Amino acid sequence: MHEITDPDDVTNPAMQNLLRLRFAQLAEHAVPLSDLGRFYLVRPGDDVSALLVNAVDGTPEEPSWEWVQDHGSFFEAVFIYDDSGFGHVYLIPDMDGVDPGLLTLCRRDATEPNDQS
């Protein structure tokens, strides 16, 4: 998985737009982004077991994500790790080569984004 520190780290324009929005939303907290969370791009062939079984007692069948949104060509999955709100956001392309089990879970749990997303 690739850690995203700048929206220009990805080439997908829809992902870039979402990342710009999320980074702006987090900037309102006036603390470094790294204190609030991390963003990752899942790539074809990545081992996603750490994503599915993580520090918040998830299982491969029931990931402990807070929510998953379907953005058309990719999913956004959010994991919150503690009461401070620190978490990880995973952008998961809906494409061949990405773990099919992960994509099945994303499709099962995903909601459509709303205007406030």
N, C-alpha and C positions, 0 to 999 in steps of 0.2 A: 504494500500500500504506500501511496505517496502522500506525505504531509503537505498540505496546502497552506502557504503563508501569505499568498497574494493571489487575488482573482486571476491575474495573468498567468498563474501557474498551470491553468487548464486552458484547453483550446476550444472547448464547447461553449458557444456564446450564451446559451441558456444557463449553464453552470456558472459562467462568469457573472452574469446578472444576479443570480441568486447569491453568490458569494459576496458581491458588492453590497447587496442588501443586508445579509447577515453580518458582515464586518461593520457596516454602518450602525446596525442595531446594537451590536456589542460595544462599539466606540462610545455610545451614550453613557456607559458605565464609568468612563474616565479611569480605567485601569488597563494595563497591558492585555492584549488579546490572549496571550499565553496563560494569564491568570484566570481566564474565564473558560477556555476550552481550546480544543484543537480540531482542525478540519483535515479529513483524509479523503483521497480519491482511491476507490477500489478499482483495480485494473484486472483485465483478463489474466487468469492464471494465478492470481493472488490466493494465498492460504487465508481463508476467512474464519478459521476456527476461533481465533482470539476475539474476533468481533462478535461471534455468536455466543461464546462462553466467556463472559467477562467478569469483572470484579463485582458485579451486582447480582450474582447468582442466576444468570440466565442459563438456558440449556440450548442445545442445537435445535430443539423443536419449539422452544418458547424463548426467543431472545428477550432480553430485559430492556429493549428500547422504550423510550418514552413515547415516541411516535415515529411513523414513517409517512412521508408524503410522496405521491407520484407526480413527478414533474414532466411526464411524457417520455422523454428519452432516458431519464434517470430517476432514481429514488434518492431521497434525503432521509437518512435514519439518524435519530438523535438519542444518545445515551447520556443520562445525568448520573454522575458518580457520587455526589455527596450533597449535603444540605447547603453548601455555598452556591450550588448551581453549576459547578465545574462539570464539563462534559466533553464528549467527542461527537462530532458530526461527520457522518460518512456519506459521501456521494457515490452512488452505486449505479453505473451505467447499465441500462437494460439492453444488453447485447451478448452475442455469442462469446464464449470464453470466460464470462463471469460465472462464478459458482452457481450452478442451476438450483441448488437447494436454497441458497440465499435469495435468489430472485423469486423463487416460489413463495418464500416467507414474506418478502417485500410485497408481492402482489396480493397476498392474503391479507396483510395488515394495513396496507397503504390507504390513505385518504387523499382526496384531491386538495390541492392548495387553495386557500381562499385569498381574498384581496389583502388580508392583513399578514400573510405568511412572510 
